[in-house]
Amino acid sequence: MTTVNVTPRGSLTEATALRQGVLCEHRDSTVLLSLRNQTGYRLRGVTPGILGVLERLSRHAVPTDELAAGLDAYQERQLTRVLERISPFLARSLMYRGAELMAVEATAPAEPYDVVDVPTDTPVRLSKFALLRRREGALVVETPLTAYRCVLRSAEAASVASALGETATALELASAELPAEAVAAVLGHLVGAGFADLGTRGDGPAVFAADDDEVLRQWDFHDLYFHSRSRLGRTDEPYGGRFPYIGSIEPLPPVKPAPPGEPIPLFRPQLTDVLAKDPSLLAVMEGRQSIRSYGERPIDAEQLGEFLYRAARVRGTYGPRPDQKMPYAGSTRPYPCGGAAYELELYLTIRRCDGIEPGIYHYDAQDHCLRLVNADPGLRQNLLDLGSLSTGGEAVPDVLITMTSRFQRLSWKYQSIAYAVTLKHVGVLYQTLYLVATAMGLAACGLGSGNSELAERAFGLDPLKESAIGEFLLGSAPQTRPLEESARHATDWRPGNDPQWQQEVRHLLP
């Protein structure tokens, strides 16, 4: 015989509170509500009764049907207007026997969600996009699918949420501390706000609509969460160039200190020589290809030196300039970079280069030289093999260029977007490397994946400070450039906008 705990009438209560982190200050009849990086609310002409309500909301959740207790008709109307205005700063709470179980707060402007009526025998599970983490001293549930955050205020609510890693019903999750009807109320908020999925059960396992959603099926959790938290619209975390560590942590220098070892000076081209031989920007852009085969003769040291000089050298450094909102030193290089941070470093794993011995090198962009950081042939081969594998085994590169990021160079300035910014910089540098290689008649190919742990071992890096985030293959060009897609006469080729341009500039390239 199964015993079901019955929730006494009135023991479950919907409540309202100011969300965590909101400061409520007042002077006479003016109230100021503020929340970290968000625009606050200044309320004027607030009556003592309304002020009392706001002070209660700042201390604890208040049953929604008790908010207007003791107010006259005028103050009730004022309270309605005030609560509508400050709604982004309010949390929707659920109380059981006078104690707060959970609170749901908006992370961005959003329409109020509807609490779902969850029968006690209906299967529920956490969304595959739900995340449980610690935030401001509480366990919270977040999801990139909606603009809400659930703050789990009690051990009982936290137990319910964590148990939903497996499909369960309110009856199965009920306990002496939290009966089935109370669990169902918690589930109603989790489902309504998008943190959990409501299923149906027939003769077999529970069925969930999300499992058949073709769009959701093609998203990975970490990709969607990263996207939603590195763009405005669904996040309330501090965002953008805020300099959160100014005065407490020194910024990293604009140029990474050179590793130990003898410098290998690289060739420095002359501007007049480059201008005399380079094709036009249009020819380079139209003629750019990903080339995964190489010539019989390897790339040579002079070509490698010119390539790095044109694409990645340090032109100079400057700053700090606090009066220009730049309280750190910056540098200038041939490719663009947010905030002049230039956090990217280049490591070259060389298989064959006429004039430079095989090895793993760091490119010193300040002094335009290479320094050997690892001579282990096994690690060198592992890196080259991985570069080849990333092309499906098509390429055995002359040179593998690994791009690393000095993460704190960006996170000292940016919040929420630092990693997204460094990935943008990798894309910018990829295009720069492609264009310079094409202009020089070299074979180039950007890669879509790599092994950060292997790179960290090979380069001697602390992964929390600097790690690999991009890879690029470089080598001598094959005797005959690969045909453009438009020139292959494939039966499935469908021409678009002037594809012949790519063929017509072919003779202009080296």
C-alpha positions in Angstrom: 0.0 0.0 0.0 1.4 3.4 -1.0 0.9 6.3 1.4 0.5 9.7 -0.3 1.4 12.8 1.7 -1.4 15.4 1.4 -0.6 19.1 1.4 -2.8 20.9 3.9 -4.9 23.7 2.4 -3.1 27.0 2.5 0.3 25.6 3.1 1.4 26.2 -0.5 1.6 29.9 -1.3 2.6 32.0 -4.3 4.8 34.9 -3.2 6.7 37.9 -4.4 10.2 39.2 -3.5 12.8 41.6 -4.7 15.3 39.4 -6.6 18.7 38.6 -5.1 21.1 41.5 -5.4 18.6 44.3 -5.5 19.3 47.2 -3.2 16.4 49.3 -1.9 17.3 52.8 -0.6 15.0 55.6 0.2 15.1 59.2 1.3 11.8 60.8 2.3 9.3 59.8 -0.4 11.9 58.9 -3.0 13.0 55.2 -3.4 16.0 54.0 -5.5 16.2 50.4 -6.5 19.5 49.2 -8.1 20.9 46.0 -9.3 24.6 45.7 -10.3 25.0 46.6 -13.9 21.4 47.2 -14.7 19.5 50.5 -15.0 17.8 51.1 -11.7 14.4 52.6 -10.8 13.8 56.0 -9.0 10.4 56.1 -7.6 9.1 59.5 -6.4 6.1 60.3 -4.2 6.1 56.9 -2.6 3.7 56.7 0.3 4.7 55.2 3.7 2.5 52.2 3.0 4.2 51.5 -0.3 7.6 52.0 1.2 6.7 49.5 3.9 5.8 46.9 1.2 9.1 47.5 -0.7 11.1 47.1 2.5 9.4 43.8 3.3 10.0 42.6 -0.3 13.7 43.5 0.2 14.0 41.3 3.3 11.9 38.2 2.4 9.3 36.8 0.1 5.7 38.1 0.8 2.6 36.1 -0.1 1.2 37.8 -3.1 -2.3 38.0 -1.7 -0.9 39.8 1.4 1.1 42.5 -0.5 -1.7 45.1 -0.2 -2.6 44.3 3.4 -3.2 47.5 5.3 -3.2 49.8 2.3 -6.1 52.0 1.4 -7.6 52.1 -2.1 -5.3 54.9 -3.3 -2.2 53.0 -2.1 -3.4 49.8 -3.7 -3.6 51.5 -7.1 -0.1 53.0 -6.5 1.2 49.6 -5.5 -0.1 48.0 -8.7 1.7 50.7 -10.8 4.9 50.4 -8.8 5.1 46.6 -9.1 4.4 46.8 -12.9 7.2 49.3 -13.3 9.8 47.4 -11.3 8.8 43.9 -12.5 12.3 43.1 -13.8 13.5 43.4 -10.3 10.9 41.1 -8.8 11.1 37.4 -8.2 8.2 35.0 -8.3 8.5 32.7 -5.2 6.8 29.5 -4.0 6.4 29.1 -0.2 5.5 26.0 1.7 4.4 26.2 5.3 5.8 29.8 5.5 9.3 28.9 4.2 10.5 29.9 0.7 11.2 26.9 -1.5 12.3 28.6 -4.7 12.2 31.9 -6.6 12.2 32.5 -10.3 13.7 35.8 -11.5 13.9 37.2 -15.0 17.4 37.6 -16.5 16.0 39.9 -19.3 12.7 41.6 -20.1 10.3 38.7 -20.7 6.6 38.0 -20.6 5.5 36.3 -17.3 5.5 32.5 -17.6 2.5 30.4 -16.8 2.8 27.9 -14.0 2.0 24.5 -15.5 -0.5 22.2 -13.7 1.6 19.0 -13.3 -0.4 16.0 -12.1 1.5 14.0 -9.4 1.7 11.0 -11.7 3.0 12.8 -14.8 6.7 12.2 -15.8 9.0 15.2 -15.7 12.8 15.7 -16.3 15.3 18.5 -16.5 15.7 20.0 -19.9 19.0 18.9 -21.5 19.8 22.6 -21.6 19.4 23.1 -17.9 22.4 24.0 -15.8 22.7 23.8 -12.0 25.4 26.0 -10.4 26.3 28.1 -7.4 25.6 31.8 -7.7 25.7 34.4 -4.9 25.5 31.8 -2.2 22.6 29.8 -3.6 22.1 26.9 -6.0 20.4 28.1 -9.2 19.0 26.5 -12.3 19.6 28.3 -15.6 18.8 27.5 -19.2 19.6 29.3 -22.5 16.0 28.5 -23.7 14.3 31.2 -21.6 15.2 34.5 -19.9 14.7 33.1 -16.4 16.8 31.9 -13.5 15.5 29.6 -10.7 17.0 30.2 -7.3 16.6 27.1 -5.1 16.0 28.5 -1.6 15.6 25.2 0.2 17.2 21.8 0.4 13.9 20.3 -0.5 13.6 22.2 -3.7 17.3 21.6 -4.5 16.7 17.9 -4.0 13.7 17.9 -6.4 15.7 19.7 -9.1 18.8 17.5 -8.8 16.6 14.4 -8.9 15.3 15.4 -12.3 18.4 14.1 -14.0 16.3 11.1 -14.4 12.6 11.1 -15.4 10.4 11.1 -12.3 7.0 12.0 -11.0 5.9 14.2 -8.1 4.8 11.0 -6.3 8.2 9.5 -6.8 10.0 12.6 -5.5 7.7 13.2 -2.5 9.1 13.0 1.0 8.0 13.6 4.6 9.4 17.2 4.2 7.8 17.9 0.9 4.6 16.0 -0.1 3.6 15.2 -3.6 1.4 18.2 -4.1 4.2 20.6 -3.0 6.6 18.8 -5.3 4.1 19.1 -8.2 4.0 22.9 -7.5 7.8 23.1 -7.7 7.6 21.1 -11.0 4.9 23.5 -12.3 7.3 26.4 -12.0 10.3 24.5 -13.4 8.2 23.4 -16.4 6.5 26.7 -16.9 9.7 28.7 -16.9 11.4 26.2 -19.3 13.9 24.5 -17.0 12.1 21.1 -17.2 10.2 19.0 -19.7 6.7 17.6 -19.2 6.2 14.1 -20.6 3.5 11.6 -21.3 3.5 8.0 -20.4 1.7 5.2 -22.2 2.7 1.6 -22.1 6.4 2.2 -22.6 8.9 4.8 -21.5 7.9 8.4 -21.0 7.7 10.5 -24.2 8.9 14.1 -24.4 8.2 16.5 -27.2 11.7 18.0 -27.0 13.2 14.7 -28.2 11.4 15.2 -31.5 12.2 18.9 -32.0 14.5 19.0 -35.0 16.0 22.4 -34.0 16.7 21.5 -30.4 18.2 18.1 -31.4 20.9 19.9 -33.4 22.0 22.2 -30.6 24.6 21.0 -28.1 24.2 22.3 -24.5 27.5 24.1 -24.3 27.1 25.8 -27.7 23.6 27.2 -26.9 24.6 28.2 -23.4 27.7 29.9 -24.6 25.8 31.7 -27.3 23.1 33.0 -25.0 25.6 34.2 -22.3 28.0 36.0 -24.7 25.2 38.1 -26.3 22.8 40.6 -24.8 19.2 39.6 -24.7 18.9 36.7 -22.2 21.6 37.4 -19.6 21.8 39.8 -16.7 25.4 39.1 -15.8 27.9 42.0 -16.0 28.6 42.4 -19.7 31.2 44.1 -21.9 34.2 46.2 -21.2 33.9 46.8 -17.5 37.4 46.5 -16.2 36.3 44.4 -13.1 39.9 43.9 -11.8 41.3 47.4 -12.1 43.1 48.3 -8.9 43.2 44.7 -7.6 45.0 42.8 -10.4 47.6 44.1 -12.7 46.8 43.6 -16.5 49.0 41.3 -18.5 51.6 43.2 -20.7 50.7 43.9 -24.3 53.4 41.6 -25.5 54.1 38.2 -23.9 57.6 38.0 -22.3 59.8 35.9 -24.6 60.4 32.3 -23.5 64.0 31.3 -22.7 66.2 30.2 -25.6 68.4 31.6 -28.3 66.4 33.7 -30.8 66.4 32.7 -34.4 66.1 36.0 -36.4 63.6 36.0 -39.2 63.7 37.7 -42.6 62.2 41.2 -42.7 60.7 42.2 -46.1 61.0 45.7 -47.4 57.7 47.5 -48.1 58.8 48.6 -51.6 59.6 45.0 -52.6 56.2 43.8 -51.3 54.3 46.6 -53.1 56.1 45.9 -56.3 55.1 42.2 -56.5 51.8 41.8 -54.6 48.6 41.2 -56.5 45.6 43.4 -55.8 43.3 42.8 -52.8 40.5 41.8 -55.1 42.7 39.2 -56.8 43.8 37.8 -53.4 40.3 37.6 -52.0 38.8 36.0 -55.1 41.7 33.6 -55.5 41.9 32.5 -51.9 41.6 28.7 -51.4 42.2 26.2 -48.7 45.1 24.2 -50.1 46.0 20.9 -48.4 48.8 19.7 -50.8 52.3 21.1 -51.0 55.2 21.4 -53.5 58.2 19.2 -53.7 60.4 21.9 -52.3 59.4 23.0 -48.8 58.6 26.5 -47.7 61.9 28.4 -46.8 63.0 30.6 -43.9 62.7 33.8 -46.0 59.1 33.0 -47.0 58.2 32.1 -43.4 59.8 35.3 -42.1 58.0 37.5 -44.6 54.7 35.7 -44.0 54.8 36.2 -40.2 56.1 39.8 -40.6 53.2 40.8 -42.8 50.5 39.0 -40.8 51.4 39.1 -37.2 54.3 41.3 -36.2 54.1 43.9 -33.4 54.2 47.4 -35.0 54.5 49.1 -31.6 53.0 49.5 -28.2 51.4 52.4 -26.4 49.5 53.3 -23.2 48.1 53.1 -20.7 45.7 55.9 -21.5 43.2 56.2 -18.7 41.8 59.4 -20.0 40.7 57.5 -23.1 39.1 54.6 -21.2 42.2 52.4 -21.8 43.9 51.9 -18.4 46.3 49.3 -19.8 49.0 49.2 -22.5 48.0 48.1 -26.0 49.8 47.2 -29.2 49.2 47.5 -32.9 49.6 44.6 -35.4 48.5 44.0 -39.0 45.2 42.3 -38.0 42.4 44.1 -36.1 41.8 43.3 -32.4 39.2 44.3 -29.8 40.6 46.8 -27.3 44.1 46.5 -28.9 44.5 43.6 -26.5 46.3 41.3 -29.0 46.1 38.3 -26.7 46.9 35.7 -29.4 50.3 34.0 -29.6 51.6 31.9 -32.4 53.5 28.6 -32.0 55.0 26.9 -35.1 55.4 23.2 -35.3 57.8 22.8 -38.2 58.1 19.6 -40.2 60.1 21.0 -43.1 61.3 24.5 -43.8 64.5 25.2 -45.7 66.8 27.0 -43.3 65.0 26.1 -40.0 65.4 22.8 -38.2 62.3 20.8 -37.4 60.9 21.6 -34.0 58.3 23.4 -31.9 58.8 27.2 -31.8 57.3 30.3 -30.3 57.0 33.3 -32.6 58.2 36.4 -30.8 56.1 39.1 -32.6 58.0 41.9 -30.9 61.5 41.0 -32.0 60.3 39.0 -35.1 62.2 35.8 -34.3 61.5 32.2 -33.4 62.6 30.5 -30.2 62.6 26.7 -29.8 60.3 25.7 -26.9 60.3 21.9 -27.4 62.6 19.6 -29.4 60.7 16.4 -28.5 60.2 14.6 -31.9 57.3 12.6 -30.5 55.3 15.6 -29.5 56.2 17.4 -32.7 54.9 14.4 -34.7 51.7 14.2 -32.6 50.9 17.8 -33.3 51.6 17.4 -37.0 49.5 14.2 -37.1 46.6 15.9 -35.4 46.8 18.7 -38.0 46.7 16.2 -40.7 43.8 14.4 -39.1 41.8 17.6 -39.0 41.9 17.7 -42.8 40.7 14.1 -43.0 44.2 12.9 -43.6 44.6 15.0 -46.8 47.5 17.1 -45.6 51.0 16.5 -44.2 51.8 20.1 -43.4 55.1 21.8 -43.7 54.2 24.1 -40.8 51.4 23.8 -38.3 50.6 27.2 -36.7 48.9 27.0 -33.4 47.1 30.0 -32.0 46.9 30.4 -28.3 45.1 32.9 -26.2 46.4 34.7 -23.1 43.0 34.6 -21.5 43.5 37.1 -18.7 44.6 39.7 -21.2 40.9 39.9 -22.2 39.1 39.0 -19.0 40.8 41.8 -17.2 38.7 44.1 -19.3 35.7 42.2 -20.6 33.0 40.3 -18.7 30.8 37.6 -20.1 32.3 38.0 -23.6 36.0 37.5 -23.1 36.1 34.0 -24.6 33.7 34.9 -27.4 36.0 37.9 -28.2 39.1 35.8 -28.5 37.3 33.4 -30.9 36.4 36.3 -33.0 40.1 37.3 -33.0 41.0 33.9 -34.2 38.7 34.2 -37.2 40.2 37.6 -38.0 43.7 36.2 -37.8 42.7 33.2 -40.0 41.5 35.5 -42.8 44.7 37.6 -42.4 46.9 34.5 -42.7 44.9 33.3 -45.7 45.2 36.6 -47.6 48.9 37.0 -46.9 49.6 33.4 -47.9 47.6 33.8 -51.1 49.4 37.0 -52.0 52.7 35.2 -51.5 51.8 32.1 -53.4 51.8 29.8 -50.4 49.5 26.9 -49.5 47.2 27.8 -46.5 44.4 26.0 -44.7 42.6 26.9 -41.5 41.6 24.1 -39.3 38.3 23.6 -37.4 39.6 21.6 -34.5 42.7 20.8 -32.4 43.9 19.3 -29.1 44.4 21.9 -26.4 45.9 19.5 -23.9 48.5 18.3 -26.3 49.4 21.8 -27.2 49.7 22.8 -23.6 52.2 20.0 -23.0 54.1 20.8 -26.1 54.4 24.5 -25.4 54.7 24.3 -21.6 51.5 26.2 -20.8 49.2 26.6 -17.8 45.8 25.9 -19.4 44.0 28.4 -17.2 46.3 31.2 -18.3 47.0 30.3 -22.0 45.7 27.5 -24.2 45.3 26.6 -27.9 42.2 27.9 -29.6 43.0 27.7 -33.3 45.2 25.9 -35.9 46.4 26.8 -39.3 48.4 24.9 -41.9 51.1 26.5 -44.1 53.4 25.2 -46.7 54.9 25.7 -50.2 52.3 25.7 -53.0 51.9 22.7 -55.2 53.1 22.9 -58.8 49.5 23.3 -59.9 46.9 25.1 -57.8 43.7 23.1 -57.2 40.9 23.9 -59.5 38.2 26.2 -58.3 34.9 24.6 -57.5 33.3 26.5 -60.4 35.9 25.0 -62.8 35.4 21.3 -61.9 32.3 20.9 -64.0 30.6 18.9 -61.3 27.0 17.8 -62.1 25.7 19.3 -58.9 27.4 22.7 -59.4 24.9 25.6 -59.4 26.4 29.0 -60.3 25.6 32.0 -58.2 27.1 35.5 -58.4 30.0 35.8 -60.8 31.9 32.6 -59.9 34.1 33.2 -62.9 35.9 36.0 -61.0 37.8 33.4 -59.1 39.0 31.8 -62.3 39.8 35.1 -64.0 42.1 36.3 -61.3 44.1 33.0 -61.3 46.8 34.3 -63.6 47.3 37.3 -61.4 48.4 35.2 -58.4 52.0 34.1 -57.8 
